[in-house]
Amino acid sequence: MKNYYIIDFDSTFTQVEALDELARISLEDHPDQEKIYQEIERFTNLAMDGKISFRESLAGRVKLLQANRSHLDKLISHLKKKVSKSFSRNKEFFKENADTAWIVSGGFKEFITPVVSQYHIRKENIYANTFKFDEDGNIIGYDENNPLSDEGGKVKLLQQLNIDGRIFGIGDGYSDFQLKESGLIEKFFAFTENIARQSVTDRADHITPSFDEFLYVNDLPRAISYPKNRILCLIVGDVPEIAAHILKRDGFSIRIKDTLEEKYVKDVGMLLLGKDMKITDDVLSRADKLKTIGFLGDVKGHISKAICNEKGIVVFDDKKNKKRNAEFIPRRMADFINNGDTDQSRNFPNLILPNLTRAHRLLHIHKNVPGIMAQINNVYAENNINIFSQFLMTRGEIGYAVTDIDAEYDKKMLKQLKQIDNTIKFRILYK
């Protein structure tokens, strides 16, 4: 059976609720702007939480908008800049699944179609409401015969469409969950990249903090190899809030603690420490998932570089106590996770890599001994791999080889690379 992907628009495909944003635009010079906007937002949240009917919410919001076609033009320009990051980076998915990736929304085609059409989503696969206008272009209502304008509209629409296939629903609101409740879809994924509604997440088959996560759990082609929301960053000690903000905005899961407890270390992929913190050798040696450490001070005497080298952990610190180290260090950590960059690392060869485009990047960390590159390239040759670019740098006892290859290859090759003698750590990136 063919798989279909039913995707919500507001607070899912885009970071915002479009009608709320339209109100900001249309009421810009209104003396009671904030009061009216708050009432529109209240209608939105009540419906999303399932506390009032969708039709009641929609009618209330449209009545308060005082909008026209010129306001819609401004809204569309705004929404194009507000596409959720994980959808934006997975544009290729929509191109490859143009027949089966659909937008189903209680929003309006007038602003949805210009935004999602840029992502190869076909107009005939966009299901949404439509506005009614007067002769001067003012919004005076909406088509009340459209099933999506009514309570349970998405359920009614899918019943009418009678799709022959497995349907997966992705959304943030109660109307999306109703699809699961109706039995019409295989699974419901609560999308929480922009907002998490407990009334929805409690009932979802799976909570997906990003579209990358949805693609990952369903083993679908995606822009990144491993969802960043699955990488836990533990922040411990005196670390300014800006550091957590930078990493959270990039999509990493953040946990902030006052002290470093070993029970957390085994699951941590990134560790950011205040300058007074220290990791014992015993604890560090058991941090098997740890990929990078950021230290807001001079790491000497606080963390064993030797153990970090043995485990392939890239360390970034701040020997000179720069003013903006709380921003600089987390960005270096993110650049390593996202792109493989080790620029200004304390223990690794310093590499600034080109951005990855339509290729897979293989990161091979190994002991700096003769013959490693010959073994790596023998594996590529045996598997007829098309290599786009390759980088190698060494520093002391560490060798760092980065190879960008064509995305088409037998996955058994990855196991061969991991089994090369003196391999410390191996990781794959793709975008």
KESETOR-721152 format. One line per 2 residues: number of its first residue (from 0); for each residue x, y, z of C-alpha. Coordinates in steps of 0.2 Angstrom, whole numbers. Each point is the difference from the previous one (the first is absolute). Layout:
BEGIN
NUM = X,Y,Z; ... $
***
This chain:
BEGIN
0 = 0,0,0; 6,18,-4 $
2 = 4,11,15; -8,17,1 $
4 = 6,14,11; -13,12,7 $
6 = 9,16,7; -8,14,9 $
8 = 5,18,-4; -1,12,15 $
10 = 13,-3,13; 5,-15,-9 $
12 = 6,3,-18; 3,18,6 $
14 = 6,6,17; -16,11,3 $
16 = -19,1,-1; -3,9,-16 $
18 = -16,8,5; 8,7,16 $
20 = 14,7,-11; -13,8,-12 $
22 = -8,8,14; 17,8,5 $
24 = 1,7,-18; -18,5,-3 $
26 = -2,8,18; 17,9,0 $
28 = -7,18,1; -16,-5,10 $
30 = -1,8,17; -6,-16,8 $
32 = 12,-11,-9; 7,-9,15 $
34 = -17,-4,7; -7,-6,-16 $
36 = 15,-11,-4; -1,-8,17 $
38 = -18,-5,-3; 5,-7,-17 $
40 = 14,-10,9; -12,-6,13 $
42 = -12,-7,-13; 15,-9,-8 $
44 = 6,-8,16; -17,-5,5 $
46 = -3,-10,-16; 17,-7,-1 $
48 = -2,-7,18; -18,-7,-5 $
50 = -9,12,12; -11,8,-13 $
52 = -6,-6,-17; 11,5,-15 $
54 = -14,9,-9; -3,11,16 $
56 = 19,4,0; 1,3,-19 $
58 = -15,11,0; 6,10,15 $
60 = 17,3,-7; -5,5,-18 $
62 = -13,12,7; 14,9,10 $
64 = 13,1,-14; -6,15,-9 $
66 = 12,-6,-14; 1,2,-19 $
68 = 9,-6,-15; 15,12,2 $
70 = 2,-7,18; 0,-18,-7 $
72 = 15,5,-11; 10,6,15 $
74 = -5,-16,9; 6,-11,-14 $
76 = 17,9,0; 1,-2,19 $
78 = -5,-19,0; 13,-4,-13 $
80 = 13,5,13; -8,-10,13 $
82 = 0,-18,-7; 5,-12,14 $
84 = 19,-3,-1; -2,-19,-1 $
86 = -12,1,-14; 11,13,-9 $
88 = 15,-11,0; -10,-15,-6 $
90 = -6,8,-16; 6,-15,-10 $
92 = -12,-11,9; -15,9,-7 $
94 = 7,0,-18; 3,-19,1 $
96 = -18,-3,8; -10,13,-10 $
98 = -14,-12,-3; -2,-5,18 $
100 = 5,15,11; -16,10,3 $
102 = -4,16,10; -16,-2,9 $
104 = -4,16,11; -14,10,8 $
106 = 10,15,-7; -3,9,-17 $
108 = 6,-5,-17; 3,19,-4 $
110 = 15,0,11; 4,-19,1 $
112 = 2,-3,-19; 14,13,-3 $
114 = 10,-6,15; -1,-19,-3 $
116 = 1,0,-19; 19,5,2 $
118 = 2,-17,8; -6,-10,-15 $
120 = -17,-3,8; -13,0,-14 $
122 = -15,11,1; -12,-14,-2 $
124 = 7,-8,16; -3,16,10 $
126 = -16,-1,10; -5,15,10 $
128 = -14,13,2; -3,15,-12 $
130 = -4,18,5; -15,10,-7 $
132 = 4,18,-5; -11,15,-4 $
134 = 2,10,-16; 14,11,9 $
136 = 10,-16,4; -4,0,19 $
138 = -2,-17,8; -18,-2,5 $
140 = -1,-18,4; 4,-17,-6 $
142 = -8,-15,-10; -10,-8,13 $
144 = -4,-15,-11; 18,-5,1 $
146 = 2,-15,12; 16,7,7 $
148 = -10,15,7; -10,-11,11 $
150 = 4,-10,16; 8,-16,-4 $
152 = 4,7,-18; 15,-10,-3 $
154 = -9,-16,4; -14,4,-11 $
156 = 12,5,-15; 9,-17,1 $
158 = -16,-9,1; -5,9,-16 $
160 = 17,-3,-9; 0,-19,5 $
162 = 18,-2,-3; 7,-17,-4 $
164 = 16,-1,10; 8,1,17 $
166 = -2,18,7; 12,8,12 $
168 = -6,16,9; 12,14,6 $
170 = -6,15,9; -1,10,17 $
172 = -18,2,3; -16,-9,6 $
174 = -7,-1,-18; 15,-10,-5 $
176 = -2,-12,14; -18,-3,-5 $
178 = 6,-8,-16; 8,-14,11 $
180 = -15,-1,11; -11,-3,-15 $
182 = 11,-15,-5; 3,7,-18 $
184 = 19,2,2; 13,-13,4 $
186 = 9,11,13; -1,18,7 $
188 = 17,9,3; -2,15,12 $
190 = 12,14,-7; 8,10,14 $
192 = 14,10,-9; -10,16,3 $
194 = -13,-4,13; -4,-15,11 $
196 = -18,-2,6; -2,-13,13 $
198 = -18,-4,-5; 7,-5,-16 $
200 = 17,-8,4; -8,-11,14 $
202 = -10,-9,-14; 12,-1,-14 $
204 = 8,-16,-7; 17,9,0 $
206 = 6,17,5; 11,8,-13 $
208 = 10,15,5; 5,3,-19 $
210 = -4,-6,-17; 17,-9,0 $
212 = -6,-11,14; -16,-5,-9 $
214 = 11,-5,-15; 12,-9,11 $
216 = -12,-11,9; -9,-4,-17 $
218 = 17,-4,-8; -3,13,-14 $
220 = 12,11,-10; 6,15,10 $
222 = 12,14,1; 9,-5,15 $
224 = 6,-17,6; -6,1,18 $
226 = -13,12,7; 8,14,10 $
228 = -14,-2,13; 6,-17,4 $
230 = 18,7,5; -1,5,18 $
232 = 11,15,6; 3,1,18 $
234 = 4,17,7; 8,0,17 $
236 = 7,14,12; 1,19,-3 $
238 = -5,1,-18; -10,16,-7 $
240 = -17,-3,-7; 5,6,-17 $
242 = 10,-16,-2; -15,-11,3 $
244 = -10,11,-12; 12,-2,-14 $
246 = 0,-19,1; -19,-2,3 $
248 = -3,11,-15; 11,-11,-10 $
250 = -11,-15,4; 9,-9,14 $
252 = -8,-7,15; 6,10,15 $
254 = 1,-5,19; 7,12,13 $
256 = 7,-6,16; 9,8,15 $
258 = 12,-15,2; 7,-13,-11 $
260 = -9,-17,4; 7,-16,-8 $
262 = -18,-6,-3; -2,13,-14 $
264 = 17,-2,-8; -3,-17,-8 $
266 = -13,8,-11; 8,16,-4 $
268 = 6,5,-18; 6,18,5 $
270 = 6,7,16; 2,18,4 $
272 = 8,5,16; 3,15,11 $
274 = 18,5,4; 0,-7,17 $
276 = -6,-18,-5; 10,-15,-1 $
278 = -3,-18,-7; 9,-14,8 $
280 = 10,-12,-11; -12,-14,6 $
282 = -16,9,-5; 8,6,-17 $
284 = 5,-18,-4; -18,-6,0 $
286 = -7,14,-10; -2,-11,-16 $
288 = -12,11,-9; 10,16,3 $
290 = 5,9,-16; 6,17,5 $
292 = 3,10,16; 0,19,2 $
294 = 8,8,15; -2,18,5 $
296 = 18,2,6; 17,-8,-2 $
298 = -3,-19,-1; 17,-4,8 $
300 = -2,-9,17; -19,-2,-3 $
302 = -2,-13,-13; 13,-13,-6 $
304 = 4,3,-18; 8,-17,-1 $
306 = -16,-9,3; -9,12,-12 $
308 = 12,-5,-13; -2,-19,4 $
310 = -19,2,-2; 0,12,-15 $
312 = -8,15,10; 3,17,-7 $
314 = 4,13,13; -3,19,-2 $
316 = 5,11,14; 4,18,3 $
318 = 18,2,6; 0,19,-1 $
320 = -17,3,8; -8,10,-14 $
322 = -15,11,3; -11,-10,-12 $
324 = 6,-17,4; -18,-5,6 $
326 = -5,2,-18; 15,-5,-9 $
328 = 3,-17,8; -18,-7,-2 $
330 = 1,6,-19; 16,-10,-2 $
332 = -8,-15,8; -15,1,-12 $
334 = 12,3,-15; 8,-17,4 $
336 = -16,-9,2; -8,7,-15 $
338 = 14,1,-12; 15,-9,7 $
340 = 10,17,3; 14,-1,13 $
342 = 6,18,-2; 8,6,16 $
344 = -1,-17,9; 11,-2,15 $
346 = 5,-18,-4; -5,-4,-18 $
348 = 8,5,-17; -8,16,-5 $
350 = -12,-2,-15; -12,13,-8 $
352 = -10,-11,-12; -11,6,-15 $
354 = -18,-1,2; -7,-17,-5 $
356 = -12,0,-15; -9,-16,-7 $
358 = 14,-12,7; 4,-10,15 $
360 = 14,5,11; 10,-14,9 $
362 = 10,5,15; 13,-12,5 $
364 = 10,4,16; 15,-12,3 $
366 = 17,-2,8; 13,9,-10 $
368 = 10,-15,-6; 6,-4,-17 $
370 = -11,-9,-13; -18,6,6 $
372 = -4,10,-15; 6,-14,-12 $
374 = -13,-11,9; -14,13,0 $
376 = 3,2,-19; 1,-18,-3 $
378 = -18,-2,7; -6,14,-11 $
380 = 8,-8,-15; -7,-17,3 $
382 = -17,7,1; 2,11,-16 $
384 = -4,16,10; 0,16,-9 $
386 = 10,12,11; -4,19,-2 $
388 = 13,6,12; 11,-6,14 $
390 = 10,8,14; 13,-6,13 $
392 = 8,8,14; 10,-6,15 $
394 = 4,7,17; 11,-10,12 $
396 = -8,-17,2; -16,4,-9 $
398 = -4,-2,-19; -16,8,-7 $
400 = -5,-5,-17; -16,7,-8 $
402 = -7,-7,-17; -15,7,-10 $
404 = -7,-14,-11; -15,-3,-11 $
406 = -15,-5,10; -3,-16,-9 $
408 = 10,-14,8; -2,-17,9 $
410 = -2,4,18; 11,-15,4 $
412 = 15,11,-4; -3,10,15 $
414 = 3,-15,11; 16,-3,-9 $
416 = 6,17,4; -4,-2,18 $
418 = 10,-16,1; 16,8,-7 $
420 = 15,-3,13; 3,15,11 $
422 = -17,8,-3; -6,10,15 $
424 = -17,7,-6; -10,0,-16 $
426 = -14,12,-4; -11,4,-16 $
428 = -7,16,-5; -12,5,-14 $
430 = -10,15,-5 $
***
